[in-house]
Amino acid sequence: MTTTDPPAVSSPVTLTEAWRLKTMHGSDAVYTAGGTILQLQREKGEDIPFHIVSLSAIPNLDKVDYLVRNGERELSIGAMTKLQECASHPLIQAKWPVLSEAASRIASPAVRNQAVIGGNVGYGIGDLVPALLVLGAKVVWFHGGKEMVEPLRSFIRSPKPKNMILVSFRLPDEERICFYRKVGRREGFIPSVVTVAGGIEIDSDQNVKKVRIAVGGGGYQPRRLERTELFLRDHAIRRDRWEDVAKIIEEEYHPAPTPFASEEYCRQVVVNIVAFEMERLRNELWTGGI
Ligand SMILES: Cc1cc2nc3c(=O)[nH]c(=O)nc-3n(C[C@H](O)[C@H](O)[C@H](O)COP(=O)(O)OP(=O)(O)OC[C@H]3O[C@@H](n4cnc5c(N)ncnc54)[C@H](O)[C@@H]3O)c2cc1C
């Protein structure tokens, strides 16, 4: 093969066949969903693997289902569900608005009509990941004939086999109010510098009962800010605690600086958003706005 040869594209119709093809060709093969990352790589003149294994012909990977599993209600979103569907699906908008908001802020309508949720997570630094982390998402993934289920939080931390296939994402139906903010160099159609998502539940004494905060953006691999969460838990949301929150965020969040944003800038943005949004959510809960 020469670098000018066109890639060989396979369109298997089962997970097993897709997995077998990728296993057979190893690093010479790549899975593709919406294909927008390959598009970016091609535009940059980067080499792309010779074998492209498209997942688009596998049935039922684009289903959105609201169901009861082990007595708990949850939403199951197939990995091949388009970003546009995540942004505009009435049930997602009504019950998981933070996911619609995150999806609607990615790229342009043309990209959102092509790219899918599994591709955004498979990308590793996708803007949906902080929202999914805050929603307590689980990942269903396929490897060697078996489907595994794992919290997204641990899934992204531990290395996975290169030939595993993302199948779906499960979102618990929780009584939690959330926010999502994407900060870029302009309002729309721009890569993120910082993305922050958060969600809280507050008890009758107005203390934080449950909290999740996740950050991503730029080239930073999204993650939860677990020490910050611990500090906020079991306390009221009060203005005089933000200085301490800023110190904890400084210790646990280390974004890589870019030509457009220093590490210090990204951190200050995260602190400001967390403080502003937590106070806003608390006020909305107390005044019964939500
Ligand atoms: C103009 C433009 C603007 C963009 N703006 C943004 C933005 O604002 N925010 C953002 O997050 N991203 C952005 N992107 C990057 C990218 O388009 C998105 O992250 C998109 O969601 C990727 O989805 P896809 O379906 O195209 O994935 P693909 O390109 O098909 O795949 C992405 C990666 O995931 C792997 N993969 C895909 N599906 C699976 C699966 N089921 N199992 C295992 N691995 C899988 C692929 O092998 C590949 O490594 C942009 C891209 C372009 C071209």
The ligand as an SDF file (V2000), in Angstrom:
LIG
                    3D

 53 58  0  0  0  0  0  0  0  0999 V2000
  -15.5870   21.5870   12.0130 C   0  0  0  0  0  0  0  0  0  0  0  0
  -15.5240   20.7320   13.2520 C   0  0  0  0  0  0  0  0  0  0  0  0
  -15.8510   21.3010   14.4880 C   0  0  0  0  0  0  0  0  0  0  0  0
  -15.8000   20.5060   15.6530 C   0  0  0  0  0  0  0  0  0  0  0  0
  -16.1770   21.0700   16.8450 N   0  0  0  0  0  0  0  0  0  0  0  0
  -16.2040   20.3030   17.9590 C   0  0  0  0  0  0  0  0  0  0  0  0
  -16.6830   20.8430   19.2090 C   0  0  0  0  0  0  0  0  0  0  0  0
  -17.0830   22.0010   19.3200 O   0  0  0  0  0  0  0  0  0  0  0  0
  -16.6920   20.0010   20.2940 N   0  0  0  0  0  0  0  0  0  0  0  0
  -16.2980   18.6970   20.2180 C   0  0  0  0  0  0  0  0  0  0  0  0
  -16.3710   17.9920   21.2090 O   0  0  0  0  0  0  0  0  0  0  0  0
  -15.8410   18.1900   19.0580 N   0  0  0  0  0  0  0  0  0  0  0  0
  -15.7850   18.9360   17.9450 C   0  0  0  0  0  0  0  0  0  0  0  0
  -15.3460   18.4010   16.7530 N   0  0  0  0  0  0  0  0  0  0  0  0
  -14.7690   17.0560   16.7740 C   0  0  0  0  0  0  0  0  0  0  0  0
  -15.7700   15.9410   16.3580 C   0  0  0  0  0  0  0  0  0  0  0  0
  -16.4640   16.2840   15.2100 O   0  0  0  0  0  0  0  0  0  0  0  0
  -16.7930   15.6210   17.4250 C   0  0  0  0  0  0  0  0  0  0  0  0
  -16.1500   15.3390   18.6490 O   0  0  0  0  0  0  0  0  0  0  0  0
  -17.7470   14.4780   17.0410 C   0  0  0  0  0  0  0  0  0  0  0  0
  -18.6830   14.2600   18.0720 O   0  0  0  0  0  0  0  0  0  0  0  0
  -17.0740   13.1720   16.7210 C   0  0  0  0  0  0  0  0  0  0  0  0
  -18.1080   12.2720   16.3710 O   0  0  0  0  0  0  0  0  0  0  0  0
  -18.0600   11.3380   15.0790 P   0  0  0  0  0  0  0  0  0  0  0  0
  -19.3030   10.5240   15.0850 O   0  0  0  0  0  0  0  0  0  0  0  0
  -17.7930   12.1070   13.8460 O   0  0  0  0  0  0  0  0  0  0  0  0
  -16.8110   10.4600   15.4700 O   0  0  0  0  0  0  0  0  0  0  0  0
  -15.7750    9.7360   14.5100 P   0  0  0  0  0  0  0  0  0  0  0  0
  -14.9420   10.7710   13.8550 O   0  0  0  0  0  0  0  0  0  0  0  0
  -16.4350    8.7510   13.6330 O   0  0  0  0  0  0  0  0  0  0  0  0
  -14.9220    8.9560   15.6170 O   0  0  0  0  0  0  0  0  0  0  0  0
  -14.1780    9.6470   16.6120 C   0  0  0  0  0  0  0  0  0  0  0  0
  -13.2880    8.6500   17.3580 C   0  0  0  0  0  0  0  0  0  0  0  0
  -14.0640    7.7630   18.1230 O   0  0  0  0  0  0  0  0  0  0  0  0
  -13.8800    6.4080   17.6980 C   0  0  0  0  0  0  0  0  0  0  0  0
  -15.2140    5.7990   17.7130 N   0  0  0  0  0  0  0  0  0  0  0  0
  -16.3330    6.2760   17.1140 C   0  0  0  0  0  0  0  0  0  0  0  0
  -17.3900    5.5060   17.4280 N   0  0  0  0  0  0  0  0  0  0  0  0
  -16.9230    4.5190   18.2280 C   0  0  0  0  0  0  0  0  0  0  0  0
  -17.5340    3.4070   18.8840 C   0  0  0  0  0  0  0  0  0  0  0  0
  -18.8680    3.1600   18.8180 N   0  0  0  0  0  0  0  0  0  0  0  0
  -16.7510    2.5870   19.6130 N   0  0  0  0  0  0  0  0  0  0  0  0
  -15.4020    2.8160   19.7180 C   0  0  0  0  0  0  0  0  0  0  0  0
  -14.7760    3.8560   19.1400 N   0  0  0  0  0  0  0  0  0  0  0  0
  -15.5340    4.6900   18.4020 C   0  0  0  0  0  0  0  0  0  0  0  0
  -13.2560    6.4880   16.3060 C   0  0  0  0  0  0  0  0  0  0  0  0
  -12.4140    5.3810   16.0440 O   0  0  0  0  0  0  0  0  0  0  0  0
  -12.4570    7.7720   16.4180 C   0  0  0  0  0  0  0  0  0  0  0  0
  -11.2250    7.5150   17.0720 O   0  0  0  0  0  0  0  0  0  0  0  0
  -15.3840   19.1560   15.5670 C   0  0  0  0  0  0  0  0  0  0  0  0
  -15.0590   18.6040   14.3210 C   0  0  0  0  0  0  0  0  0  0  0  0
  -15.1320   19.3700   13.1700 C   0  0  0  0  0  0  0  0  0  0  0  0
  -14.8100   18.7300   11.8470 C   0  0  0  0  0  0  0  0  0  0  0  0
  1  2  1  0
  2  3  1  0
  2 52  2  0
  3  4  2  0
  4  5  1  0
  4 50  1  0
  5  6  2  0
  6  7  1  0
  6 13  1  0
  7  8  2  0
  7  9  1  0
  9 10  1  0
 10 11  2  0
 10 12  1  0
 12 13  2  0
 13 14  1  0
 14 15  1  0
 14 50  1  0
 15 16  1  0
 16 17  1  0
 16 18  1  0
 18 19  1  0
 18 20  1  0
 20 21  1  0
 20 22  1  0
 22 23  1  0
 23 24  1  0
 24 25  2  0
 24 26  1  0
 24 27  1  0
 27 28  1  0
 28 29  2  0
 28 30  1  0
 28 31  1  0
 31 32  1  0
 32 33  1  0
 33 34  1  0
 33 48  1  0
 34 35  1  0
 35 36  1  0
 35 46  1  0
 36 37  1  0
 36 45  1  0
 37 38  2  0
 38 39  1  0
 39 40  1  0
 39 45  2  0
 40 41  1  0
 40 42  2  0
 42 43  1  0
 43 44  2  0
 44 45  1  0
 46 47  1  0
 46 48  1  0
 48 49  1  0
 50 51  2  0
 51 52  1  0
 52 53  1  0
M  END
$$$$
